[in-house]
Amino acid sequence: MPKISKPLTDMQVRNAKPGPKPYKLADGGALYVEVATTGAKYWRWKYRHAGREKRLAFGVYPTVSLADARTARDRARRLLSDGKDPSRERQAEKWEAKQAGANTFETVTREWLELQRGKIAPTTYDKALKHFELYAFPRLGNRPIAAIDSHEMLEMLRRVEKRGIHETVHRVKQRCGQVFRYAIATRRAQHDPTAALRGALAPAVTRHYATITDPSRIGGLLRSIDGYAGQQITQAALRLAPLVFVRPGELRHAEWTEFDLEQAEWRIPAGRMKMGEEHVVPLPRQAVSIFAELQPITGRGRYVFPSIRSAARPMSENTVNAALRRLGYTTEEMTGHGFRAMASSRLNEMGFPPDVIERQLAHAERNRVRAAYNRASYLPERRRMMQHWADYLDALRDDENVVAGRFARPAA
């Protein structure tokens, strides 16, 4: 009669010592532990499928206990009895787990963000990433993107809404929707759960940046800027902000390679513009003079306005606002972004065409039909307007009693 081996005990496995060659200790049901010459103990199971002898690994003792190995063996035997190959089933499980990891909300979001990197301004990219990391990833990051439903999305957004940041919650919802639509396009989701949330959140309150539009107060602000006693580079940014009235992020990220001072032009590349299109800023004489003053100071580096801590980075986004506070202007009176509203308000009152002003502000045309026929850059008109605006600012700085009519839009 063949000798029947007894099942292993945990003590036998634990006390098994390495030998000069690897050896096996059988447990039963074709399960055994292989003891390596190093002392490592590997669980193995031998089986036959489709006429071929195969082996399946269950892990290393003691991480995988004797009881765990027997459970894995029994599960594999059930698969075998159903006509399935346990090795192939395990490979399929690993592949599915890998796919699930590749299709989590966070993974897909970071993939989508990377595709946007060259299309949107760095500040917009950084803000989008920050919103995802602060609000969406902690709740949804590890979830398979295809499994997220509207209720789950609303729950996450409501947590943001409770903080009272209504504009932010709508921005987070919008960006999540963009991620889901990307997931649908790449066949990793079937629907966009944000689409069903229309009206479920409190409306965003439109934010208006504090600005000064009264001519006499503009003059006072300009005189205060001239008397600024802080860093020279910061003062230059303050002096240029009303002259070029670009977005604060566009100003502080300005690079010397974008300027042609002989042609009096600043070309901001599409990747740094909010609307994703190259923007030409005609420079009035006053702006060219300020940039020329800056060249000996920062012209050897990349940024026109480098950080005081590292020339490899642009100045902080708070620098201009902090300088305005130092000059005595509160957040309710004036902001770095407010120079745009200042220019827009006064230029419209002077009678310049709205299309020319909007083009200089680099605003998107909201009417799609109008936008299709409105591709003109209005560059000659904008050159005249920018010089007229700079001359007007000089007059306000020098004379508190400037007569507004004197600076109406000049004849073409």
C-alpha positions as CSV (number, residue, x, y, z in Angstrom):
1,M,0.0,0.0,0.0
2,P,1.3,3.5,-0.8
3,K,2.4,5.5,2.2
4,I,-0.1,8.3,3.0
5,S,1.6,11.5,4.3
6,K,0.0,13.3,7.2
7,P,-1.0,16.9,6.9
8,L,1.6,19.4,8.0
9,T,1.4,21.3,11.3
10,D,2.4,24.9,11.7
11,M,5.2,23.8,14.0
12,Q,6.7,21.6,11.3
13,V,6.7,24.4,8.8
14,R,8.1,26.9,11.3
15,N,10.9,24.5,12.4
16,A,11.9,23.4,8.9
17,K,15.6,24.2,8.4
18,P,17.4,24.9,5.1
19,G,19.5,22.1,3.6
20,P,22.3,22.0,1.0
21,K,19.5,21.7,-1.7
22,P,15.9,22.9,-1.8
23,Y,13.4,20.4,-0.5
24,K,9.6,20.0,-0.2
25,L,7.3,19.3,2.7
26,A,3.9,17.9,1.5
27,D,0.7,19.0,3.2
28,G,-2.0,17.2,1.1
29,G,-4.1,17.9,-1.9
30,A,-0.9,18.6,-3.9
31,L,-0.1,21.6,-1.6
32,Y,3.5,21.7,-0.4
33,V,6.0,24.1,1.1
34,E,9.4,24.4,-0.7
35,V,12.3,25.2,1.7
36,A,15.1,27.1,-0.1
37,T,18.7,26.9,0.8
38,T,18.4,30.5,2.1
39,G,15.7,29.3,4.6
40,A,12.8,31.0,2.7
41,K,9.7,28.9,2.6
42,Y,7.5,29.1,-0.5
43,W,3.9,27.7,-0.8
44,R,3.3,25.8,-4.0
45,W,0.4,23.9,-5.4
46,K,0.7,21.3,-8.2
47,Y,-2.1,20.6,-10.6
48,R,-2.9,19.4,-14.1
49,H,-5.0,21.4,-16.6
50,A,-5.7,20.4,-20.3
51,G,-3.2,17.6,-19.9
52,R,-0.3,19.8,-18.7
53,E,1.2,19.8,-15.2
54,K,1.4,23.3,-13.7
55,R,2.3,25.0,-10.4
56,L,0.7,27.9,-8.7
57,A,2.5,30.0,-6.0
58,F,0.6,31.1,-2.9
59,G,3.2,33.2,-1.2
60,V,5.9,33.0,1.4
61,Y,5.6,31.6,5.0
62,P,5.0,33.1,7.6
63,T,3.4,36.0,5.7
64,V,1.1,33.4,4.2
65,S,0.2,31.0,7.0
66,L,-0.5,27.3,6.7
67,A,-4.3,28.0,7.0
68,D,-4.0,30.8,4.3
69,A,-2.2,28.4,1.9
70,R,-4.9,25.8,2.4
71,T,-7.7,28.3,1.7
72,A,-5.9,29.4,-1.5
73,R,-5.5,25.8,-2.5
74,D,-9.2,25.0,-1.9
75,R,-10.2,28.1,-4.0
76,A,-7.9,27.0,-6.8
77,R,-9.3,23.5,-6.7
78,R,-12.9,24.8,-7.1
79,L,-11.8,26.8,-10.2
80,L,-10.2,23.7,-11.6
81,S,-13.3,21.6,-11.0
82,D,-15.2,24.3,-13.0
83,G,-12.9,23.7,-15.9
84,K,-10.9,27.0,-15.4
85,D,-7.1,27.3,-15.2
86,P,-6.3,28.8,-11.8
87,S,-3.1,30.4,-13.2
88,R,-5.0,32.2,-16.0
89,E,-7.6,33.3,-13.5
90,R,-5.0,34.8,-11.3
91,Q,-3.4,36.6,-14.2
92,A,-6.8,38.0,-15.1
93,E,-7.4,39.2,-11.6
94,K,-4.0,41.0,-11.5
95,W,-4.8,42.6,-14.8
96,E,-8.2,43.8,-13.6
97,A,-6.7,45.1,-10.4
98,K,-4.1,47.0,-12.4
99,Q,-6.7,48.4,-14.7
100,A,-8.8,49.5,-11.7
101,G,-5.8,51.3,-10.4
102,A,-5.2,53.0,-13.7
103,N,-8.8,54.1,-13.9
104,T,-9.3,55.7,-10.5
105,F,-10.6,59.2,-10.4
106,E,-7.2,60.6,-9.3
107,T,-5.2,58.7,-12.0
108,V,-7.5,59.8,-14.8
109,T,-7.6,63.4,-13.5
110,R,-3.8,63.7,-13.4
111,E,-3.6,62.3,-16.9
112,W,-6.2,64.9,-18.1
113,L,-4.3,67.7,-16.2
114,E,-1.1,66.7,-17.9
115,L,-2.7,67.1,-21.3
116,Q,-3.9,70.6,-20.3
117,R,-0.5,71.7,-19.1
118,G,0.6,73.2,-22.5
119,K,-2.9,74.6,-23.3
120,I,-3.6,76.7,-20.2
121,A,-1.7,79.3,-18.2
122,P,0.6,77.9,-15.4
123,T,-1.4,79.7,-12.8
124,T,-4.6,78.1,-14.1
125,Y,-3.0,74.7,-14.0
126,D,-1.7,75.2,-10.5
127,K,-5.1,76.3,-9.3
128,A,-6.9,73.4,-10.9
129,L,-4.4,70.9,-9.4
130,K,-4.8,72.5,-6.0
131,H,-8.6,72.3,-6.1
132,F,-8.5,68.6,-7.0
133,E,-5.9,67.8,-4.3
134,L,-7.8,69.8,-1.6
135,Y,-11.4,68.9,-2.4
136,A,-11.9,66.0,-4.8
137,F,-9.0,63.5,-4.3
138,P,-9.5,63.0,-0.5
139,R,-13.1,61.8,-1.2
140,L,-13.0,60.4,-4.7
141,G,-9.4,59.9,-5.6
142,N,-9.2,56.1,-5.1
143,R,-12.6,55.4,-6.5
144,P,-12.9,53.8,-10.0
145,I,-14.0,56.7,-12.1
146,A,-16.7,54.6,-13.8
147,A,-18.3,53.8,-10.5
148,I,-18.8,57.4,-9.2
149,D,-22.4,58.5,-9.3
150,S,-24.2,61.8,-9.0
151,H,-25.0,61.3,-5.3
152,E,-21.3,60.7,-4.5
153,M,-20.3,63.7,-6.5
154,L,-22.9,65.9,-4.8
155,E,-21.7,64.7,-1.4
156,M,-18.2,65.8,-2.1
157,L,-19.3,69.2,-3.5
158,R,-21.6,69.9,-0.6
159,R,-18.6,69.5,1.8
160,V,-16.8,72.3,-0.2
161,E,-20.0,74.4,-0.3
162,K,-20.3,74.3,3.5
163,R,-17.1,76.3,3.7
164,G,-18.9,79.2,2.0
165,I,-16.6,79.2,-1.0
166,H,-19.4,79.2,-3.6
167,E,-17.3,80.2,-6.6
168,T,-14.8,77.5,-5.8
169,V,-17.4,74.8,-5.6
170,H,-18.7,75.6,-9.0
171,R,-15.2,75.7,-10.4
172,V,-14.5,72.2,-8.9
173,K,-17.8,70.9,-10.4
174,Q,-16.9,72.3,-13.8
175,R,-13.4,70.7,-13.8
176,C,-14.7,67.4,-12.5
177,G,-17.1,67.4,-15.4
178,Q,-14.2,68.0,-17.8
179,V,-12.4,65.0,-16.3
180,F,-15.5,62.8,-16.7
181,R,-16.0,63.8,-20.3
182,Y,-12.3,62.9,-21.0
183,A,-12.9,59.5,-19.3
184,I,-15.9,58.9,-21.5
185,A,-13.9,59.8,-24.6
186,T,-11.1,57.3,-23.5
187,R,-13.7,54.6,-22.7
188,R,-13.1,54.6,-19.0
189,A,-16.5,55.9,-18.0
190,Q,-20.1,55.8,-19.4
191,H,-21.5,59.0,-18.0
192,D,-20.7,62.4,-16.4
193,P,-22.3,62.5,-13.0
194,T,-21.9,66.3,-12.7
195,A,-24.5,66.7,-15.5
196,A,-27.3,65.8,-13.2
197,L,-26.3,68.4,-10.6
198,R,-27.7,71.5,-12.3
199,G,-29.4,73.6,-9.7
200,A,-28.3,71.4,-6.8
201,L,-25.7,73.9,-5.6
202,A,-26.1,77.4,-4.3
203,P,-25.4,79.9,-7.2
204,A,-21.9,81.4,-7.3
205,V,-21.7,85.1,-6.4
206,T,-20.1,87.1,-9.1
207,R,-16.8,88.6,-7.9
208,H,-15.9,92.1,-8.8
209,Y,-12.3,93.1,-8.3
210,A,-11.8,96.3,-6.3
211,T,-10.7,99.1,-8.5
212,I,-10.4,102.9,-8.7
213,T,-12.1,104.7,-11.7
214,D,-12.4,108.3,-10.5
215,P,-9.8,110.3,-12.4
216,S,-8.6,112.3,-9.5
217,R,-8.1,109.2,-7.4
218,I,-6.3,107.4,-10.3
219,G,-3.9,110.4,-10.3
220,G,-3.4,110.0,-6.5
221,L,-2.7,106.2,-6.9
222,L,-0.1,106.9,-9.6
223,R,1.7,109.4,-7.5
224,S,1.7,107.0,-4.6
225,I,3.2,104.3,-6.9
226,D,6.0,106.8,-7.9
227,G,6.8,107.3,-4.3
228,Y,6.9,103.6,-3.4
229,A,10.0,102.9,-1.3
230,G,10.2,99.1,-1.6
231,Q,12.0,96.8,-4.0
232,Q,12.8,98.5,-7.4
233,I,11.4,95.4,-9.3
234,T,8.2,95.6,-7.4
235,Q,7.8,99.3,-8.1
236,A,8.4,98.6,-11.8
237,A,5.6,96.0,-11.7
238,L,3.3,98.6,-10.0
239,R,4.2,101.2,-12.6
240,L,3.6,98.8,-15.5
241,A,0.3,97.3,-14.2
242,P,-1.9,100.3,-15.2
243,L,0.0,100.9,-18.5
244,V,-0.4,97.4,-19.9
245,F,-3.4,96.2,-17.8
246,V,-2.8,92.5,-18.4
247,R,-3.8,89.9,-15.8
248,P,-1.6,89.8,-12.7
249,G,-0.4,86.3,-13.5
250,E,0.5,87.3,-17.1
251,L,2.6,90.3,-15.8
252,R,4.5,88.5,-13.1
253,H,5.3,85.5,-15.4
254,A,6.6,87.8,-18.1
255,E,9.8,86.5,-19.7
256,W,12.4,88.6,-21.6
257,T,12.2,86.4,-24.7
258,E,8.6,87.6,-25.2
259,F,9.6,91.3,-25.7
260,D,10.7,93.3,-28.7
261,L,11.3,96.7,-27.3
262,E,12.4,98.1,-30.7
263,Q,9.0,97.2,-32.1
264,A,7.4,98.1,-28.8
265,E,5.6,94.8,-28.5
266,W,5.1,92.1,-25.9
267,R,3.9,88.8,-27.3
268,I,2.5,86.6,-24.5
269,P,2.5,82.9,-25.7
270,A,-0.8,81.0,-25.8
271,G,0.3,78.6,-23.0
272,R,0.3,81.5,-20.6
273,M,-3.0,83.1,-21.6
274,K,-6.3,82.3,-20.0
275,M,-8.0,81.8,-23.4
276,G,-5.2,79.8,-24.9
277,E,-4.3,82.2,-27.7
278,E,-1.2,84.3,-28.2
279,H,-1.8,87.8,-27.1
280,V,0.0,90.9,-28.4
281,V,0.4,93.9,-26.1
282,P,1.4,97.0,-27.9
283,L,3.7,99.0,-25.6
284,P,3.4,102.7,-25.2
285,R,6.6,104.8,-24.9
286,Q,6.2,104.9,-21.1
287,A,6.1,101.2,-20.8
288,V,9.1,100.7,-23.1
289,S,11.1,103.1,-20.9
290,I,10.3,101.1,-17.7
291,F,11.3,97.8,-19.4
292,A,14.5,99.4,-20.6
293,E,15.2,100.4,-17.0
294,L,14.7,96.9,-15.8
295,Q,16.9,95.2,-18.5
296,P,20.2,95.9,-16.7
297,I,18.7,94.5,-13.5
298,T,16.9,91.4,-14.5
299,G,17.7,91.1,-18.3
300,R,20.2,88.3,-17.9
301,G,17.7,86.0,-16.3
302,R,14.5,84.4,-17.6
303,Y,11.9,86.5,-15.8
304,V,11.3,90.2,-16.0
305,F,10.1,90.1,-12.4
306,P,12.0,87.4,-10.6
307,S,11.3,86.3,-7.1
308,I,13.6,88.0,-4.5
309,R,14.3,84.5,-3.2
310,S,15.2,82.8,-6.5
311,A,15.7,84.1,-10.0
312,A,14.5,80.8,-11.2
313,R,10.9,81.7,-10.2
314,P,8.7,84.7,-10.9
315,M,7.6,87.1,-8.2
316,S,4.9,85.9,-5.8
317,E,1.3,86.3,-6.8
318,N,0.8,88.4,-3.7
319,T,3.6,90.9,-4.3
320,V,1.7,93.6,-6.2
321,N,-1.3,93.4,-3.8
322,A,1.0,93.5,-0.8
323,A,2.7,96.6,-2.3
324,L,-0.7,98.3,-2.7
325,R,-1.5,97.5,1.0
326,R,1.9,99.1,1.9
327,L,0.8,102.2,0.0
328,G,-2.3,102.3,2.2
329,Y,-4.9,100.9,-0.3
330,T,-7.2,98.3,1.3
331,T,-8.5,95.2,-0.5
332,E,-11.9,97.0,-0.8
333,E,-10.2,99.9,-2.6
334,M,-7.7,98.5,-5.1
335,T,-6.2,95.1,-6.3
336,G,-3.7,94.1,-8.8
337,H,-6.5,92.8,-11.0
338,G,-8.3,96.1,-10.6
339,F,-6.0,97.9,-13.1
340,R,-7.9,96.0,-15.8
341,A,-11.3,97.3,-14.7
342,M,-9.8,100.8,-14.3
343,A,-8.6,100.8,-18.0
344,S,-11.8,99.2,-19.3
345,S,-14.0,101.7,-17.5
346,R,-12.1,104.8,-18.5
347,L,-11.4,103.7,-22.1
348,N,-15.1,103.0,-22.7
349,E,-15.9,106.5,-21.3
350,M,-13.4,108.0,-23.7
351,G,-15.3,106.5,-26.6
352,F,-12.9,103.7,-27.8
353,P,-14.7,100.9,-29.6
354,P,-15.7,98.1,-27.2
355,D,-14.3,95.4,-29.6
356,V,-10.9,97.1,-29.5
357,I,-10.9,97.4,-25.7
358,E,-12.1,93.8,-25.3
359,R,-9.4,92.5,-27.7
360,Q,-6.7,94.3,-25.7
361,L,-8.1,92.8,-22.5
362,A,-7.9,89.4,-24.1
363,H,-11.5,88.6,-23.2
364,A,-13.2,85.7,-25.0
365,E,-16.1,86.6,-27.3
366,R,-19.1,85.1,-25.7
367,N,-21.2,85.2,-28.8
368,R,-19.9,82.3,-30.9
369,V,-21.4,83.6,-34.2
370,R,-19.9,87.0,-33.6
371,A,-16.6,85.4,-32.6
372,A,-16.5,83.5,-35.9
373,Y,-16.5,86.8,-37.8
374,N,-14.5,88.8,-35.3
375,R,-10.9,87.5,-35.9
376,A,-9.4,90.9,-36.4
377,S,-6.6,91.8,-34.0
378,Y,-7.3,95.5,-34.3
379,L,-3.6,96.0,-33.7
380,P,-3.2,99.5,-35.3
381,E,-6.2,100.7,-33.3
382,R,-4.9,99.1,-30.1
383,R,-1.5,100.8,-30.6
384,R,-3.1,104.2,-30.8
385,M,-5.4,103.4,-27.8
386,M,-2.5,102.2,-25.6
387,Q,-0.4,105.3,-26.3
388,H,-3.4,107.5,-25.7
389,W,-4.1,105.7,-22.4
390,A,-0.5,106.1,-21.2
391,D,-0.6,109.8,-22.0
392,Y,-3.8,110.1,-20.1
393,L,-2.3,108.5,-17.1
394,D,0.7,110.8,-17.2
395,A,-1.7,113.8,-17.3
396,L,-3.7,112.4,-14.3
397,R,-0.4,111.9,-12.4
398,D,0.7,115.5,-13.1
399,D,-2.5,117.4,-12.8
400,E,-5.4,116.6,-10.5
401,N,-7.7,118.8,-12.5
402,V,-7.4,117.1,-15.9
403,V,-10.5,117.8,-18.0
404,A,-11.9,114.5,-19.1
405,G,-13.1,115.8,-22.5
406,R,-9.5,116.7,-23.4
407,F,-8.7,113.0,-23.5
408,A,-11.7,111.7,-25.5
409,R,-10.9,109.2,-28.2
410,P,-8.8,110.9,-30.9
411,A,-9.9,110.9,-34.5
412,A,-8.7,107.9,-36.5
